[in-house]
Amino acid sequence: MAAHLHPTRSSSRLAYTAIYVSIMVNVVLFAVKLGAGLSVDSVAMQADAWHTLSDSLTSVVVLLGFYIASRPPDREHPFGHGRAEPLAALVIGTLLAVVAFAFVQDSLLRLSTATPTVYSRLSILVFAASIPVKEGMARYCLWAGKKTRSAALRADGWHHRSDALSTVLVVAGALLGPHVWWVDGALGLLVSLFIFYAAYGIFREVAGRLLGESPDAEMEARIRDVVAREAPRAEQVHHLHLHRYGDHVELTLHLHLPPDMRLREVHDIAHRVEEALREEMGVEATVHVDPREEEG
């Protein structure tokens, strides 16, 4: 596990490209979908069009998050503004949860009214053609988010996928609605659960970055290897905590050294460990030394 989230210029360029493409594609799809929905006077299609436009708004949230996160440290924010990016992901996760809740309400309403819907062939084709486009955008943003280690971009990808799934519902309702009245509502409930789960995954990932976390097993093993090499007399390496601020990562750890060591020697050992962790893992480490308890 690398320590940096998205520090390189190339990864930042990839992230901004994904955001701009996302906004442009969504605006075009919104116009096409809204026109098709108005042509057949379909409330469901018009609602789906506005859902597509909401994806553009979440992309704007991601863009603002990236812009703020890229600002350098200042007096009020000595660790930089990197946490603006996971905050943007938190906003998108909340919007996803709201979308899922709206789907639940709409699905229950359709099940309670038992009213079939009728759409024109052209409107069905327009909406069906938008599904692979939105799924393609979802895959692109999820891929870009993985490459840049951006929770906000991955959240944006899940929002694209929720829009694709909502369009699947509209098309399914258009094709099967006149024959199986309950299929639209039933599919809506299933997709709502899927979107809720995606929102939960975003919240869980972002929580660690905002509240602090322990390193995973791979990173902890690398840290212990560095300590063992630079401080062979150290024992009981513990209290390993990570705090992420965008591409700036703070690590704190405790280690035990023999109580008879001179203060200068203890300082030099802690400094060597901190320097090695900075050079090899890209983290700013703070080492706290405790005296080893003597037996007897």
VEXMITOR-79851 format. One line per 4 residues: their letters; for each residue x, y, z of C-alpha. Coordinates in Angstrom, 2 decimals. Example, Ala and Ser with C-alpha at 12.3 -4.5 7.8 and 13.67 -1.06 7.14 Angstrom:
2
AS	12.30:-4.50:7.80; 13.67:-1.06:7.14
//
This chain:
296
MAAH	0.00:0.00:0.00; 1.50:3.30:-1.07; 1.19:6.22:1.24; 0.23:8.87:-1.27
LHPT	-3.32:9.35:-2.45; -2.94:11.37:-5.67; 0.27:13.39:-5.47; 1.58:13.31:-9.03
RSSS	0.87:15.85:-11.73; -0.18:13.14:-14.20; -2.73:11.68:-11.78; -4.16:15.15:-11.10
RLAY	-4.47:15.71:-14.84; -6.30:12.38:-15.19; -8.67:13.30:-12.36; -9.55:16.69:-13.85
TAIY	-10.05:15.13:-17.30; -12.47:12.58:-15.84; -14.44:15.35:-14.11; -14.72:17.59:-17.19
VSIM	-15.75:14.67:-19.43; -18.32:13.64:-16.82; -19.89:17.10:-16.73; -20.07:17.46:-20.53
VNVV	-21.53:13.99:-21.12; -24.17:14.47:-18.44; -25.30:17.84:-19.79; -25.75:16.39:-23.29
LFAV	-27.61:13.34:-21.97; -29.82:15.56:-19.83; -30.92:17.60:-22.85; -31.61:14.48:-24.96
KLGA	-33.47:12.65:-22.18; -35.54:15.68:-21.20; -36.55:16.24:-24.82; -37.64:12.60:-25.15
GLSV	-39.54:12.74:-21.87; -41.37:15.93:-22.81; -42.28:14.52:-26.22; -44.27:11.68:-24.65
DSVA	-45.30:13.59:-21.52; -43.60:11.00:-19.28; -43.00:12.02:-15.70; -40.66:9.05:-15.15
MQAD	-38.48:9.98:-18.11; -38.35:13.63:-17.12; -37.39:12.62:-13.57; -34.65:10.36:-14.95
AWHT	-33.37:13.27:-17.04; -33.10:15.46:-13.95; -31.31:12.61:-12.17; -28.75:12.70:-14.99
LSDS	-28.32:16.43:-14.49; -27.74:15.79:-10.77; -24.69:13.75:-11.82; -23.26:16.94:-13.32
LTSV	-23.78:18.69:-10.01; -21.93:15.93:-8.14; -19.09:16.24:-10.65; -18.95:19.95:-9.85
VVLL	-18.70:19.01:-6.16; -15.76:16.72:-7.02; -14.15:19.53:-9.03; -14.43:21.95:-6.11
GFYI	-13.06:19.29:-3.77; -10.03:18.75:-5.99; -9.44:22.48:-6.36; -9.52:23.08:-2.61
ASRP	-7.42:19.96:-1.90; -4.70:21.17:-4.29; -4.13:24.40:-2.36; -0.86:24.52:-0.44
PDRE	-0.63:24.52:3.37; -1.14:27.81:5.15; -1.06:29.11:8.70; -4.58:27.92:9.49
HPFG	-4.11:24.55:7.74; -0.49:23.41:8.31; -1.19:19.95:6.83; -2.76:21.37:3.67
HGRA	-6.32:21.11:2.37; -6.25:17.49:1.24; -9.26:16.48:3.30; -11.51:18.57:1.05
EPLA	-11.46:15.65:-1.41; -12.90:13.01:0.97; -15.39:15.64:2.15; -16.54:15.91:-1.47
ALVI	-16.93:12.13:-1.52; -19.01:12.40:1.65; -21.34:14.87:-0.06; -21.74:12.53:-3.04
GTLL	-22.40:9.57:-0.75; -25.14:11.58:0.92; -26.65:12.47:-2.46; -26.59:8.78:-3.42
AVVA	-28.47:7.90:-0.25; -31.06:10.59:-1.04; -31.44:9.21:-4.58; -31.92:5.69:-3.20
FAFV	-34.56:6.91:-0.76; -36.39:8.69:-3.60; -36.31:5.45:-5.62; -37.86:3.58:-2.70
QDSL	-40.68:6.11:-2.44; -41.31:6.09:-6.19; -41.21:2.28:-6.37; -43.68:1.86:-3.50
LRLS	-45.99:4.42:-5.09; -45.94:2.55:-8.40; -46.63:-0.76:-6.64; -49.54:0.77:-4.74
TATP	-51.21:2.33:-7.80; -50.74:-0.71:-10.12; -50.83:1.58:-13.14; -49.13:0.44:-16.39
TVYS	-47.12:2.95:-18.41; -46.90:3.39:-22.19; -43.94:4.95:-24.02; -43.12:5.63:-27.66
RLSI	-40.48:3.58:-29.48; -38.30:6.62:-30.03; -38.25:7.52:-26.34; -37.37:3.94:-25.43
LVFA	-34.49:3.93:-27.94; -33.15:7.25:-26.62; -33.10:6.03:-23.04; -31.77:2.57:-23.93
ASIP	-28.88:4.19:-25.86; -27.95:6.26:-22.82; -27.43:3.18:-20.62; -24.06:2.05:-22.10
VKEG	-22.90:5.68:-22.15; -23.58:6.09:-18.41; -22.11:2.70:-17.57; -19.03:3.64:-19.62
MARY	-18.72:6.86:-17.63; -19.12:4.89:-14.40; -16.30:2.51:-15.35; -14.10:5.40:-16.48
CLWA	-14.56:7.35:-13.24; -14.10:4.23:-11.09; -10.91:3.43:-13.02; -9.64:7.02:-12.76
GKKT	-10.53:7.06:-9.07; -8.53:3.88:-8.51; -5.54:5.22:-10.47; -5.56:8.55:-8.60
RSAA	-6.67:7.02:-5.26; -9.55:9.47:-5.18; -12.58:8.53:-3.09; -14.52:11.44:-4.63
LRAD	-13.96:10.20:-8.19; -14.99:6.67:-7.24; -18.10:8.10:-5.57; -18.84:10.01:-8.79
GWHH	-18.49:6.73:-10.67; -21.07:5.09:-8.43; -23.40:8.03:-9.04; -23.05:7.45:-12.79
RSDA	-23.90:3.79:-12.25; -26.97:4.68:-10.19; -28.17:6.83:-13.09; -27.59:3.97:-15.53
LSTV	-29.57:1.65:-13.27; -32.43:4.12:-12.95; -32.56:4.33:-16.75; -32.66:0.53:-16.91
LVVA	-35.75:0.76:-14.70; -37.39:3.25:-17.04; -36.68:1.08:-20.09; -37.80:-2.09:-18.29
GALL	-41.00:-0.38:-17.25; -41.56:0.83:-20.81; -41.11:-2.65:-22.28; -42.81:-4.76:-19.62
GPHV	-45.08:-2.28:-17.89; -48.11:-2.79:-20.14; -47.91:-6.56:-19.53; -46.47:-6.91:-16.00
WWVD	-47.57:-3.91:-14.01; -45.45:-4.58:-10.90; -42.03:-5.10:-12.56; -41.06:-1.42:-12.54
GALG	-41.71:-1.01:-8.81; -40.02:-4.31:-7.90; -36.88:-3.49:-9.87; -36.86:-0.03:-8.31
LLVS	-36.70:-1.50:-4.81; -33.83:-3.83:-5.75; -31.81:-1.02:-7.33; -32.50:1.19:-4.29
LFIF	-30.85:-1.41:-2.06; -27.85:-1.51:-4.42; -27.47:2.28:-4.32; -27.80:2.34:-0.52
YAAY	-24.99:-0.23:-0.35; -22.81:1.90:-2.63; -23.43:4.94:-0.42; -22.53:2.88:2.66
GIFR	-19.25:1.83:1.01; -18.38:5.46:0.33; -19.16:6.48:3.92; -17.05:3.62:5.28
EVAG	-14.04:4.50:3.11; -14.22:8.23:3.80; -14.65:7.76:7.56; -11.16:6.33:7.93
RLLG	-9.59:9.23:6.07; -11.42:11.84:8.10; -11.22:10.21:11.54; -7.82:8.51:11.29
ESPD	-7.05:4.84:10.74; -4.59:2.06:11.36; -2.30:0.97:8.50; -3.31:-2.19:6.69
AEME	-1.36:-5.42:7.17; 0.99:-4.81:4.23; 1.87:-1.27:5.25; 2.31:-2.27:8.90
ARIR	4.72:-5.03:7.89; 6.80:-2.51:5.90; 6.85:-0.11:8.86; 8.00:-2.86:11.21
DVVA	10.74:-3.86:8.74; 12.03:-0.28:8.68; 12.00:-0.07:12.49; 13.77:-3.43:12.83
REAP	16.53:-2.28:10.47; 17.02:1.25:11.83; 16.40:0.46:15.53; 17.45:-3.17:16.15
RAEQ	17.22:-2.72:19.92; 13.61:-1.55:19.75; 10.83:-3.72:21.09; 7.02:-3.61:21.12
VHHL	6.32:-1.35:18.17; 2.71:-0.28:18.75; 0.12:2.51:18.50; 0.48:2.87:14.72
HLHR	-1.94:5.56:13.55; -2.39:7.15:10.10; -3.86:10.59:9.41; -4.38:11.47:5.75
YGDH	-4.53:14.99:4.32; -4.74:14.35:0.58; -1.21:13.45:-0.53; 0.20:14.35:2.89
VELT	0.16:11.39:5.32; 1.10:11.61:8.99; 2.13:8.45:10.87; 2.61:8.17:14.63
LHLH	4.07:5.14:16.35; 5.49:4.09:19.72; 8.48:1.87:20.34; 10.30:0.64:23.45
LPPD	14.05:1.06:23.99; 16.28:0.02:26.90; 16.03:2.52:29.78; 19.82:2.82:30.15
MRLR	20.32:4.40:26.71; 21.57:7.98:26.53; 19.13:10.69:25.44; 21.22:11.58:22.36
EVHD	21.27:7.94:21.25; 17.50:7.63:21.70; 16.97:10.82:19.70; 19.23:9.63:16.88
IAHR	17.40:6.29:16.64; 13.99:7.99:16.47; 15.31:10.41:13.84; 16.72:7.56:11.70
VEEA	13.38:5.75:11.80; 11.49:8.91:10.83; 13.86:9.68:7.94; 13.72:6.11:6.62
LREE	9.92:6.07:6.70; 9.80:9.41:4.89; 12.20:8.30:2.15; 10.87:4.77:1.64
MGVE	7.14:5.20:2.24; 6.46:8.89:1.74; 4.98:9.46:5.21; 5.79:12.09:7.81
ATVH	6.42:9.96:10.88; 6.53:10.95:14.54; 8.21:8.36:16.77; 7.44:8.31:20.48
VDPR	9.95:6.35:22.57; 8.98:4.58:25.78; 11.51:3.03:28.20; 11.40:-0.74:28.19
EEEG	10.17:-2.20:31.45; 12.88:-4.20:33.18; 11.88:-7.60:34.56; 12.28:-8.39:38.28
//
